[in-house]
Amino acid sequence: MRWRDPRRPSGRAASWGYPARASAASLAATRGEPEDELNLAAAAISSAHHRVWCLSEEYFTFKGKMLSPNDKMLGKLDPFYQPSVSKQKTSAEIISEARNALRTVRTQRPFTPQEAQRKLFGPASSRTSENRPPSSFSLHASSFESSDSRPISGTRLSPLELKPKVPASPTREEDSCFSFPKPPVDPVKIRRVSNARARLFRAASQRALLPDRSLLPSNSKKTVESKETVMMGDSMVKINGIYLTKSNAICHLKSHPLQLTDDGGFSEIKEQEMFKGTTSLPSHLKSGGDQGKRHARASSCPSSSDLSRLQTKAVPKADLQEKDAEIEVDEVFWNTRIVPILRELEKENIETVCAACTQLHHALEEGNMLGNKFKRRSILLKTLCKLVDVGSDSLSLKLAKIILALKVSRKNLLNVCKLIFKISRNEKNDSLIQNDSILESLLEVLRSEDLQTNMEAFLYCMGSIKFISGNPGFLNEMISKGAVEILINLIKQINENTKKCGTFLPNSGHLLVQVTATLRNLVDSSLVRSKFLNISALPQLCTAMEQYKGDKDVCTNIARIFSKLTSYRDCCTALASYSRCYALFLNLINKYQKKQDLVVRVVFILGNLTAKNNQAREQFSKEKRSIQTLLSLFQTFHQLDLHSQKPVGQRGEQHRAQRPPSEAEDVLIKLTRVLANIAIHPGVGPVLAANPGIVGLLLTTLEYKSLDDCEELVINATATINNLSYYQVKNSIIQDKKLYIAELLLKLLVSNNMDGILEAVRVFGNLSQDHDVCDFIVQNNVHRFMMALLDAQHQDICFSACGVLLNLTVDKDKRVILKEGGGIKKLVDCLRDLGPTDWQLACLVCKTLWNFSENITNASSCFGNEDTNTLLLLLSSFLDEELALDGSFDPDLKNYHKLHWETEFKPVAQQLLNRIQRHHTFLEPLPIPSF
């Protein structure tokens, strides 16, 4: 009986692959100088194909995979689910993946160089300079609007007819203070006076409206201070919300010497008390010149006609007290806290002005004066905006922070965002931005302002955030301030607006470029990736990519985000579960087929999605024209690569040195990886194996590319052929061209690259199931090379080589080659040295020895006396469970070893031991007598 693999109709071994490392020098130091044997084997191959080969002293990557009964049903591999967190692979999972018959291919993520200059759009942008907002501009104090009120209504109101009225001659003493009527004061200022305060003033003036003191409670005598402001010279008094000159104020007090108390009563106001402790305001805060005088005169005393129109409705006392107290606090706080700081802003020393700005922000915050409801806001904004022309970055940042806190809108919001953008372009200012917490102010703009109204302001705001997101020092702050959630919500708003309007809003594409570029900088953080999963960010990004598929910059940035995310297992699974992504990626490949920077990332993403998820492989292959799209892309970049190739004679020594792949080669590397991964699916692999275009391009790649030209591309193409050669179907192009493929593989075997050698051995493991290929192997001395690899003392290398030898021993006439090259001894040594730590390899060695000894009559004559005794001892020991599994492994790995010891090694080893014992005698033969 012959040992046959349960998955193979012919009972031959398959090919394998898992990364590990060893060196040629270490091979020679282990046992029997295998480097010499490798050179001899290679020389034998070279003699048949006129090639020269030697093994270098460099370190190489070894790969190997082994068959397992768990691999019988490929459709059950990689269950589709979305774990809540990324799970670390166990040791058993790692080894199991290393021994799968069909293996996935790894590659590096496409490299994105950091832009040399901070701009809205980098040098690789598809936007022309005429079709994108500028990154450089001038900004001055005059750019800001003096008024930051809401947009005016489209309806114009007719002006009021104000006719001067000459009052009658005063008949009483208190009427002597009345002056001729003046033009009304600014309506905006009139509206700022509290209604309650105005009613209180009118009630006090008429006297007849005063409530009876006997009706008021008398238990409280505490007086509420009246609101008053006094100025000498240019000075003026503000009483009850109305500005009066000193003379008019005295007149007013004589007529109305009453003051509201907290118990609802009134007390007299003395002239000296009113003017006590007064201060003058700074010149830039006064109304100025004649205008201030006119304002004072117009507000001095109401006329008799005005008094006749006063309201008579009673006002609740509690409301009067509350409103009066709030206004009083604002006035006192402004004069005592804000005005002195504003004087500091007039100084010429930048450090002093910066410190004053910091104090001003704190004072405004303390006085609850931030926001857009503060009545002196326009005066304050005008003062701050004038300082923009100073040109100091540190001062401008402090000014911008206060201006944003005052909730400016429209043009002023745009200009302050531009101001911060201009400063943030210089990365030397990052420390200033961080110290002043400008990020928090920018995020507040995105959080609270309207997107459609302030699209351009959002653009420059996001540009600043994008710049600083490239600085790792801002990462934790951005995460803690909710930047990820704000940006994803912004993308959601853009998606919804685009869907609702049916068209793109102005600058929305430009804004998306900044948002996605920022997210690209952040997704390297595990915390950010976790947030992406929690808030379902991936579907929103896919929607944006789908809606803006005509914007290459947006698509490229999102592809960069997905390139990073899909490198992690949980994010890769989450994206794979979004079924619409496969059609989206295929559409992008078709639309931008010659745009290497976008296509290479899309193909890399597809390679990640199909690497570990069998359902993703199936879903992708079911998309319309998926295979044709990959084939078309393969042909396009294959032609580009051919045209960029130099003739062999012109390459020189520099060409033979290691170099990074060209752009065309990089796409082909990622593309062959996708083909190798989807070929693992049992419904897709046979289709690819029967596709003459796919197989033809893979073979062409091996024909014109050498390992020196592009190592990764050649190895990936070979790995794809290995996966396709697994399927033994009638219409397989691989089976039709098996001998030609075997010839191409010889080029890899005689190379000085161990990765290439091992990849070729794996393909031989599948192809050697065919009798013609076995003949080819023997004729070209490939079997000697396989036996030399057994001395590598590396499990994966020995496993790959042993698989080919196992297939050779199926043919009776080829079993003798094991003895010719010392193969039996090498197999026994491999079993002894590596068996206790790799029961799958031990099983494969036993299968090879079982096939070799099928017609055994005497164990010693079959294996040799020394090797027979060694086998009896090893097999007896390894079949003892306590001895065999008494290794220092972690629990997970120990269970894994026990499983394969029981299911794979033990059945084969027991039968081999029984066969040797039946055909072995311990009697020594008698010496031949001499005559």
Secondary structure as GFF3:
##gff-version 3
##sequence-region A 1 931
A	DSSP	beta_strand	20	23	.	.	.	ID=ss1
A	DSSP	alpha_helix	24	30	.	.	.	ID=ss2
A	DSSP	alpha_helix	34	49	.	.	.	ID=ss3
A	DSSP	beta_strand	59	62	.	.	.	ID=ss4
A	DSSP	three_ten_helix	69	71	.	.	.	ID=ss5
A	DSSP	three_ten_helix	74	76	.	.	.	ID=ss6
A	DSSP	alpha_helix	91	98	.	.	.	ID=ss7
A	DSSP	three_ten_helix	129	131	.	.	.	ID=ss8
A	DSSP	three_ten_helix	141	143	.	.	.	ID=ss9
A	DSSP	three_ten_helix	173	177	.	.	.	ID=ss10
A	DSSP	alpha_helix	187	192	.	.	.	ID=ss11
A	DSSP	alpha_helix	195	206	.	.	.	ID=ss12
A	DSSP	three_ten_helix	213	215	.	.	.	ID=ss13
A	DSSP	beta_strand	237	239	.	.	.	ID=ss14
A	DSSP	beta_strand	242	244	.	.	.	ID=ss15
A	DSSP	alpha_helix	246	255	.	.	.	ID=ss16
A	DSSP	beta_strand	259	260	.	.	.	ID=ss17
A	DSSP	beta_strand	266	267	.	.	.	ID=ss18
A	DSSP	alpha_helix	271	274	.	.	.	ID=ss19
A	DSSP	three_ten_helix	283	285	.	.	.	ID=ss20
A	DSSP	alpha_helix	289	298	.	.	.	ID=ss21
A	DSSP	alpha_helix	304	308	.	.	.	ID=ss22
A	DSSP	alpha_helix	317	333	.	.	.	ID=ss23
A	DSSP	pi_helix	334	338	.	.	.	ID=ss24
A	DSSP	alpha_helix	339	344	.	.	.	ID=ss25
A	DSSP	alpha_helix	350	366	.	.	.	ID=ss26
A	DSSP	alpha_helix	377	386	.	.	.	ID=ss27
A	DSSP	three_ten_helix	387	390	.	.	.	ID=ss28
A	DSSP	alpha_helix	393	405	.	.	.	ID=ss29
A	DSSP	alpha_helix	410	424	.	.	.	ID=ss30
A	DSSP	three_ten_helix	427	429	.	.	.	ID=ss31
A	DSSP	alpha_helix	430	435	.	.	.	ID=ss32
A	DSSP	alpha_helix	438	448	.	.	.	ID=ss33
A	DSSP	alpha_helix	455	469	.	.	.	ID=ss34
A	DSSP	three_ten_helix	472	474	.	.	.	ID=ss35
A	DSSP	alpha_helix	475	480	.	.	.	ID=ss36
A	DSSP	alpha_helix	483	501	.	.	.	ID=ss37
A	DSSP	alpha_helix	508	522	.	.	.	ID=ss38
A	DSSP	alpha_helix	526	534	.	.	.	ID=ss39
A	DSSP	alpha_helix	537	547	.	.	.	ID=ss40
A	DSSP	alpha_helix	552	565	.	.	.	ID=ss41
A	DSSP	alpha_helix	569	576	.	.	.	ID=ss42
A	DSSP	alpha_helix	580	591	.	.	.	ID=ss43
A	DSSP	alpha_helix	596	609	.	.	.	ID=ss44
A	DSSP	alpha_helix	614	622	.	.	.	ID=ss45
A	DSSP	alpha_helix	626	644	.	.	.	ID=ss46
A	DSSP	alpha_helix	648	656	.	.	.	ID=ss47
A	DSSP	alpha_helix	663	678	.	.	.	ID=ss48
A	DSSP	alpha_helix	685	689	.	.	.	ID=ss49
A	DSSP	alpha_helix	692	704	.	.	.	ID=ss50
A	DSSP	alpha_helix	711	725	.	.	.	ID=ss51
A	DSSP	alpha_helix	733	736	.	.	.	ID=ss52
A	DSSP	alpha_helix	738	749	.	.	.	ID=ss53
A	DSSP	alpha_helix	754	767	.	.	.	ID=ss54
A	DSSP	alpha_helix	771	779	.	.	.	ID=ss55
A	DSSP	alpha_helix	782	789	.	.	.	ID=ss56
A	DSSP	three_ten_helix	790	792	.	.	.	ID=ss57
A	DSSP	alpha_helix	795	808	.	.	.	ID=ss58
A	DSSP	three_ten_helix	812	814	.	.	.	ID=ss59
A	DSSP	alpha_helix	817	820	.	.	.	ID=ss60
A	DSSP	alpha_helix	823	834	.	.	.	ID=ss61
A	DSSP	three_ten_helix	835	837	.	.	.	ID=ss62
A	DSSP	alpha_helix	839	852	.	.	.	ID=ss63
A	DSSP	alpha_helix	859	863	.	.	.	ID=ss64
A	DSSP	alpha_helix	865	878	.	.	.	ID=ss65
A	DSSP	alpha_helix	881	884	.	.	.	ID=ss66
A	DSSP	alpha_helix	891	900	.	.	.	ID=ss67
A	DSSP	pi_helix	901	905	.	.	.	ID=ss68
A	DSSP	alpha_helix	906	918	.	.	.	ID=ss69
###
